[in-house]
Amino acid sequence: VAGGRALRWATRRAPARGLRASPRARTAMPSWVIDRYGSNEVLRFTRDMTFPIIHFPNEVIIKVHAASLNPIDLSMRSGYGATALNMKRDPLKLKTNETEFPLTLGRDVSGVVMECGLGVSYFKPGDEVWAAIPPWKQGTLSEFVVASGNEVSFKPKCLSHTEAAALPYVGLTAWSALNQVGGLNKSNCSGKRILILGASGGVGTFAVQLMKAWDAHVTAVCSRDASTLVKKLGADDIIDYKSGNLEEQLKTLPLFDFILDNVGGSTEKWALDLLKKWSGATYVTLVTPFLINMDKLGVADGMLQTGVTVGSKTLKHLLKGVHYRWAFFMPSGPSLDEIAELVDSGKIQPVIDEVFSFSEVPKAFLKLEGGHARGKTVINVISRQ
C-alpha cells in the first residue's frame, strides 16, 4: 500500500504554484464546540475557534466540505472516554487545566487540502481528500481541521463530499474488525459464512458490503423495516431480531466462520455458540469496556481490569475451540486508499440517512440520539455538496 501511495504521487502532475495567502494568517474560524460534558444543550456555535496550526512536518490542514456524526460523538459529548482521551492528549500531564475544552466533535471529514507540513510529499494544496480523525484530536465540525498525513487519503472520485463524509469512520472501524483483527481479506473470504449483528447501522452496512465484495456468504441481523436496505446491499440471509427469540432463530442456521458483533450486551453470552468449533472461527466485538473501565477506575486500574477481562475471555473461548477478539477504530490513510478503490469500483456505496446544514448541527445530534438510523447523519459544512 505504501508503494502504491508513492507511485500514485509520482504519476500526479503537480500544478505550478503561484503566490497564495496561507490560511495560517487567520486566527479564528467557525466551529461547533462544547465547553463541558452533557446533553445537547452543551453544543455551542462560535466564530472564534482557534484556527488549527501545523505542529509536525507530517500534518495537513483540510478545509472541511462535509462531516458526519457517529455514535461516538454522542458518547464523547457526554464525557465517555474522557480519562483515556485526555491521557492521549497530554500523556506527560504538562498542562494542569481542562485542556480538551473548547472541544470540537465530529470524526469524519471530506474536503480539500489547504496547507501541508514540510514532511508531506504525498498531498498538495487543492487535493480532494477524506479522513477519519482520531477522537483525541479536535474534530471536524469546523471550517478547518488538522490531520496527520498518514490518516488522510484521496477522496473516491465517484463520490461528492457529502457522500464521501459518510464512510471513513465506519469504514475504518469495520476494516479494523474484519481485516486487521479478524484476518479476513479478499483472498480468504470466498464461501465463508459471516454473521453480522447490527447490520443496518453505519458499521453494519459497510461490513455487509465489504464481505460481499470479498465473496463471503452474509447473514445480517436487523429489524424488519431495515431489511430492504440490507438486502439491497447484498446480504444473503436477513434475520429480524424483533420477530422472535434471536438466539433460537440463528440456531436453525448452519454454523458460522466469523461473527461481527456491533450490538454487545447479552449477545456475547450465546453468539459464540454459533461458530464452527476448532476451525479457526472468530467472534469480534466492537462493544468493549476499555474506555468505561478507565473512566471508572482511572488509567492504571482501568487498563489492568481491561487486560484481565479480555485475557480471561480469550482463554475461556479458546478452550472451547473458537477465537474471541475485541476491535477498535484505527485511523489509517492506507486502509482508506483500499476502501476508496472498492468505492470507485462500485463495490461499496455510502448509506446516508439524512443530511443537515452546518447551522443544524444540534438538530443532527438529536436525530442521531433518536436511534434507528438507516445509514449516516451527514453535515454539509459548505452548502451545495
N, C-alpha and C positions, 0 to 999 in steps of 0.2 A: 504493500500500500504506500509506504514511504517513497519507494522508487517511482510508483505511479504519480505521486504528487510532484516529484521533481521533473518527470517527463512532461506532465501537463503544464508546468510552469515554463519549461524550456520552449515549448511549442506555442506559447501565447505571445503575441506581439505586444510589447509594452508601448503605449502611446507616448508621443512626445509630451513632456510636461512643461506647461507654461508657468508663469507666476500665479500663485493662488494664495488666498488668505488661509492660514492654518486655523482649524477650529479651536485650537488651544487659546486663541486670542479671546475667546468667550470665557466668561467666568461662571455663568449660570444657565440653566435650561429648564424647560417644563418637565414635571415628573409627578407621579403619584407615589406618595410615601406614607409610612406610618411612624409615629413618634413614641408609640408604646404598643404593647400587645393587647389584643382584644377582639371584638366582633367588628362588623362592617363600619361602625362609626369612627374607627380609628384611621380609616383611609383619608388622606388629605392631599388635595391638589396644590402644587406650588410651582411658581415660575422661577424660583430661586434655588433649585437644587444645584449643588456644586457640580460643575462640568467635569467629566471624567478625564483623568490625566494618565498618559502612558508612563508607568513606573519602571517597566522592564523591557529589554530590547525585543522580546518576542510578542509584544502586545499590539493589538489593533483597536482603533476606535471605530465603532459601527454606528451609522445613522439608522435608527430603528424605523422601518416602514410598517411592520406589523409584529405583534407579540401574541401570546395566548396564555390562558390560565390552566393550571393543573391543580389537582387536589393538594399538592404540597404547598401551594400558595395560600390556600385556606388554613392549612395547619401552621405555617410559619406566621401568618397574621395573628394567630392565637398564641404564639410563643413556642410551638412544638420544635424541639431540637435546638433551642437557643443555647444550651450549655455546650454542646458539641460544636455548633457552628461558631460560637464566639471563641472557642479554643482554636479553631482553624483560622479565624480571622486574626487573632492575636496570640499565637502559641507561647510567646515568651512573657506575656502579660506586661507589656511595656506601657500600656495605657490603662489608666485606672477608672475612667468613666465608661458609660454605656456606649461603646464605640459603634454599635450597629445602627444607632439612630442618628438622623432620619434614615430609614431603611426602605429601599425600593424593592418591591416584589416583582414576580414575573421571571420565568426561566427561558422561554423560547424567544428567538429573535430571527426575523428575516429582514435584511436591509442592505445597505451599501457601505463599503469600507471608505472611511473619511481620512484616516491617517494611520501610518504603520510605524512601529518601532524600528530601530536601526538593524535589528536582527531578523526582520521579516522579509523574506525574499519571495515567498510563495504567493502573497497577495499584494495588491497595489490599490491606491485610491480609485474609486469608481467601480470596483468589482462587486457584483451582487452575491451576497453570502447568506448563510444561515448558521445557527449555532444554538446550543443549549448551555446556558451559563450556570456554573455550579452554585448551589444555594448559599455558600458562604460569601459570595460576591454580590455587589449591588446588581439589582435585576433590570429587566428590560421594559418596564412600564415607564419609560423615559424617552426623551428625544434622542439621546445618545447612550451607548453603553460600551464599556471597555472589556475586551476578552483576550485570552491568550491565543496566539496563532494556532496552537495545536488543538484548540476547541472549535475552530471555525472551518467551514467547508464551503465550496462554491454551491450556490443555490441550484436546485434542479431547474434546467432550462424550461421545462414544460409547465412549471407552476408560477402563479403570481405570488407576490409577497404574502398576501392574505392566506393563500393555500399553503405555502411553504411553512409559515409560522405554526401550523397545526401539528407538525411532525417531529421536530428534533428531540424534545424531552421524552415523549412517549416512545419514539423510535429507539433512542439510545437505552432507555430503561428495558424495553423488550429485548433489544440486541444483547445487552448485558446478561439478562436472564437466560436467553435461549442459546446464544453463541458463546459468550465468554465464560459463563458459569456452567451452562448446560452442555456445552460441547457440540451443539448442533451446527451444521453448515450445509451448504448446497450439495455436497458430495456424499453425505451420510443420512439424509432425511427420507429418501425415497422409500415409500411403503411403511414408514414408521407411523404408529398410532399416537397422536398428540391430543391431550385433553387440555382445554383452556377454560379455566374457571373465571368468570367475569369477562366474557368475551365482547361485550358491547361498549365498554369504556375505551378511553384513549389508548392505553397499552394493549388491551384485548383486541381491538380492531386492527391494530398494527401487527400484533402477533399472528392473528389468523392469516393475514395477507402474506407475511413473511414465510410462514410454514407452508402455505400453498405454493408460493414461489419456489420453495425448495422441495416440492413434490411430496409432502407428507399428507397423511390422512388426518383431518382435523375434526374433532368433536368439540363443539362450542356450547358452553352453558351460559344462558342469558334468559331474560324474560320474554314472553311471547311477543310483546309489542316491538322487540328489537330483532326478532328472528328474520324478518325480511331483509334488514340491513346486513346481518351477519351472513345470511345465505348468499347475498349478492357479493360479499367479499370472498366467498369461496368455500365456506365451511361445508363439510360433507354431512355431518350429523349435528342437529341442534336439539338441545335438551332444555325445556322450560323448567326452571327451578321452582316456579310457582305452581306447577300442575300436579305436584305430589311430592313424596319424600325423595329428595335428590339422590341421596346415597343409594336407595333401592333402585331408582331408575338407572343409575350408572352401573350398578352391579349386574344388570341384564346384558350389558355390552361386553365384547371381548376386552381383555386386559390391555393396558396402555404401556407404551415405551417411555413416555415423558408426560409430566403434568406441570403446567404453569398455573400457579395459584395467585390471582390478583385480589382475592376476597379475604382470605385468612379466617380468623375466628374458629368455629367448630369444624370447618372443613379439614383442617390439619389432622383431626383425630381419626378420620376414616379414609381420607383421599389416598394415602399411601398403600392401602389395601387393594387399590385398583391397578397397581403397577405389576408388570411381569416380574416374578422373583428370579434372582440370580441370572439376570440377563443384561445388567448394566442400566436398567431402567432408573430414571431420575425424577424426583419431585423438587421443583424450585419454587419458593415462595418469595413474593415481594413485600409481604407484610411481616415485618420483624420488630422486635422490641429494642433494637440497638439505641436509637435516639431517646426513646422513652426511659430506658434504664439510666442513661447519662443525665437526663433531666431530673429524675427522681433521686438517684444515688450519688450524683457527682461523677466526675470524669473517671477517676481511678476505680471506684467500686462499680460504676456502671459498666466499664469495659470488662472488668473481671466477671461480673454477673452474666454479661453477654457471651463471653468466651465459654463459661461453664455451660450455659444453656445450649448454644449451638453444638458444642463438643459432645454433650450427653445425647442430644437428639440424633446427631450424625452417627454415633456409635450404636445407639439403640436400633436404628433402622438398617444400618449396615449388617448387623447380625441377623436381620430378617431378609436380607438379600436385595435391598433397594438403597439407592443413594438419596440423601436428604441435603438440600443446599439452600442458602439464603442468597439473594441477589439485590443489588442496589443500582441506582442510576450512576452511570460513569460518563463524564464528558469526554468526547473523542471526535476530533475532526476527521481522522482516517476512517472511523466507522461511519460517519456521516457521508464520506465520499462513497462508500459502498452502498449506503441507503439511497443516495442520490442517483446512482446508476440503476438501481431497481425501480425508482420512481420514473426516471426518464425512459426506461424500457416498458413502462406501463404495468409493471407487476405489483406496484404499491401505489395507492392513492390516498390523499388526505381525507379524513372523515370529519366534517365540520358541522356542529350542531347549530351555532348561532354566531353572528358577527356583530360586534359593538364598535362604536366610535370611541376615540380617546377620552372624550368627555363623559362617557358612560361606564367607566371602569367600576364604580361601586355597584351599578346595576348588573354588570357582568359577574362580579363576585357573588351577588345574590342568586343569579342564575345557576352558577356552579354549586352554590350552597344548597340549592333545592334538590340536587341529585338527579339521577335517572337521565343524565345527558346521553345523547346518541352521537358521540364524537366530541370534538373540541370546541371550547369557547374562545373565539379569536378577537383580538383588539386591533383595529386599524389605527395606528398612531399617526400615519399620514393617510388622509382620506383618498378615496378612489383608487383602491388597490386592484 
